[in-house]
Amino acid sequence: MQPQETAPQTAPQVSQSTDCTEPRMDLESSDELILVNQATVEKLTEGLISHYLPDLQQSKTALQELTQTQVVLLDTLEQEIAKFRECNLVLDINMLFTEARCYHNKLINIRKEMITLHEKTTKLKRRALKLQQQRRKDELEREQRKERELERERQLIAKPAKLS
């Protein structure tokens, strides 16, 4: 057929042949007419199927095995991912415990410092109280000395004699 020519295509026609009892297929094209026996078509189809079917079935079973293997691999991969996540969680937990130990040590040090500071403040308060008492005692002694000196001066001052 030329690309410029357009001839109408006709569908295959089934007709009965005179020398054979089986139906025939008449295929028409624009150039020639082919007569095909139905039994021949079936035998060719069966031969074609029997030739390619074992390979197709092997391919089908191979694909099924591959998909099953792929499913197993995906499950294994998911399990490994879960293990890695658990490892990361364990590492995070270890880091938290390390931080907790660090903060616990800091708290112990702060507590020791607070106890030391409390002891120092208590000592300072006692000392301040003692100093305050000593100052009061010193002031009292000064006042008593002044009073004694004043009394002594009064006694030393000449008194007019009494006429008796």
C-alpha positions as CSV (number, residue, x, y, z in Angstrom):
1,M,0.0,0.0,0.0
2,Q,1.2,3.4,-0.8
3,P,1.0,6.1,1.8
4,Q,-1.2,8.2,-0.5
5,E,-3.6,5.4,-1.3
6,T,-6.4,4.7,1.1
7,A,-8.2,1.4,0.5
8,P,-11.0,0.3,2.8
9,Q,-10.1,-2.6,5.0
10,T,-12.6,-5.4,5.3
11,A,-13.1,-7.5,8.3
12,P,-12.3,-11.2,8.1
13,Q,-15.2,-13.3,6.9
14,V,-16.0,-16.8,8.0
15,S,-17.1,-19.2,5.3
16,Q,-17.5,-22.9,4.8
17,S,-15.1,-24.6,2.4
18,T,-16.3,-27.3,0.1
19,D,-13.5,-29.8,0.6
20,C,-13.3,-29.5,4.5
21,T,-16.0,-29.5,7.1
22,E,-14.3,-26.9,9.3
23,P,-15.0,-23.2,8.9
24,R,-12.4,-21.1,7.1
25,M,-11.4,-17.5,7.6
26,D,-11.0,-15.4,4.6
27,L,-8.8,-12.4,5.2
28,E,-8.9,-9.8,2.6
29,S,-6.4,-7.1,2.0
30,S,-6.1,-4.7,-0.8
31,D,-3.6,-6.9,-2.6
32,E,-4.4,-10.6,-1.8
33,L,-6.9,-12.9,-0.3
34,I,-5.7,-15.5,2.3
35,L,-7.7,-18.5,3.2
36,V,-7.0,-19.9,6.7
37,N,-8.4,-23.0,8.3
38,Q,-9.8,-22.5,11.8
39,A,-8.2,-25.7,13.1
40,T,-4.8,-24.5,11.9
41,V,-5.3,-21.2,13.7
42,E,-6.1,-23.0,16.9
43,K,-3.1,-25.3,16.5
44,L,-0.8,-22.3,15.8
45,T,-2.3,-20.6,18.9
46,E,-1.7,-23.6,21.1
47,G,1.8,-24.0,19.7
48,L,2.6,-20.3,20.4
49,I,1.1,-20.5,23.9
50,S,2.9,-23.8,24.7
51,H,6.2,-22.3,23.4
52,Y,5.9,-19.1,25.5
53,L,3.8,-20.2,28.5
54,P,6.6,-22.0,30.4
55,D,8.9,-19.0,30.2
56,L,6.1,-16.7,31.3
57,Q,5.2,-19.0,34.2
58,Q,8.9,-19.1,35.2
59,S,9.0,-15.3,35.0
60,K,5.8,-15.1,37.1
61,T,7.2,-17.3,39.8
62,A,10.5,-15.4,39.7
63,L,8.6,-12.1,40.1
64,Q,6.6,-13.6,43.0
65,E,9.8,-14.7,44.7
66,L,11.3,-11.3,44.1
67,T,8.3,-9.5,45.6
68,Q,8.4,-11.9,48.6
69,T,12.1,-11.3,49.1
70,Q,11.5,-7.6,48.8
71,V,8.8,-7.7,51.5
72,V,11.2,-9.6,53.7
73,L,14.0,-7.1,53.0
74,L,11.6,-4.2,53.8
75,D,10.6,-5.8,57.1
76,T,14.3,-6.4,58.0
77,L,15.1,-2.8,57.1
78,E,12.3,-1.5,59.3
79,Q,13.6,-3.6,62.2
80,E,17.1,-2.3,61.7
81,I,15.7,1.3,61.6
82,A,13.9,0.6,64.8
83,K,17.1,-0.7,66.4
84,F,18.9,2.4,65.4
85,R,16.2,4.6,66.9
86,E,16.4,2.6,70.1
87,C,20.2,3.1,70.1
88,N,19.7,6.8,69.7
89,L,17.2,6.8,72.5
90,V,19.7,4.9,74.7
91,L,22.4,7.4,73.8
92,D,20.0,10.2,74.7
93,I,19.2,8.5,78.0
94,N,22.9,8.1,78.7
95,M,23.4,11.8,78.0
96,L,20.5,12.6,80.4
97,F,22.1,10.4,83.1
98,T,25.4,12.1,82.6
99,E,23.8,15.5,82.8
100,A,21.9,14.3,85.9
101,R,25.2,13.2,87.6
102,C,26.8,16.5,86.7
103,Y,23.9,18.5,88.2
104,H,23.8,16.3,91.2
105,N,27.5,17.0,91.8
106,K,26.8,20.7,91.4
107,L,23.9,20.5,93.9
108,I,26.2,18.6,96.4
109,N,28.8,21.4,96.0
110,I,26.3,24.1,96.5
111,R,25.0,22.3,99.6
112,K,28.5,22.1,101.0
113,E,29.0,25.8,100.2
114,M,25.7,26.7,101.9
115,I,26.7,24.6,105.0
116,T,30.1,26.3,105.1
117,L,28.5,29.7,104.7
118,H,26.0,29.0,107.4
119,E,28.8,27.9,109.8
120,K,30.7,31.1,109.0
121,T,27.7,33.3,109.5
122,T,26.9,31.6,112.8
123,K,30.5,32.1,113.9
124,L,30.4,35.8,112.8
125,K,27.1,36.3,114.6
126,R,28.7,34.9,117.8
127,R,31.7,37.0,117.4
128,A,29.6,40.1,116.7
129,L,27.6,39.3,119.9
130,K,30.8,38.9,121.9
131,L,32.2,42.1,120.5
132,Q,29.0,43.9,121.3
133,Q,29.0,42.6,124.8
134,Q,32.7,43.5,125.2
135,R,31.9,47.0,124.0
136,R,29.1,47.4,126.5
137,K,31.3,46.1,129.2
138,D,34.1,48.5,128.2
139,E,31.7,51.4,128.1
140,L,30.3,50.4,131.5
141,E,33.8,50.2,132.9
142,R,34.6,53.6,131.4
143,E,31.5,55.1,132.9
144,Q,32.3,53.5,136.3
145,R,35.9,54.9,136.1
146,K,34.6,58.3,135.3
147,E,32.2,58.2,138.2
148,R,35.0,57.0,140.5
149,E,37.2,59.8,139.3
150,L,34.4,62.3,139.7
151,E,33.8,61.0,143.2
152,R,37.4,61.1,144.0
153,E,37.7,64.6,142.7
154,R,34.7,65.5,144.9
155,Q,36.4,64.0,147.8
156,L,39.6,65.8,147.0
157,I,38.0,69.2,146.8
158,A,38.5,71.1,149.9
159,K,35.5,71.2,152.1
160,P,34.9,74.0,154.4
161,A,35.5,72.9,157.9
162,K,32.5,72.5,160.1
163,L,32.3,74.4,163.2
164,S,31.7,72.3,166.0
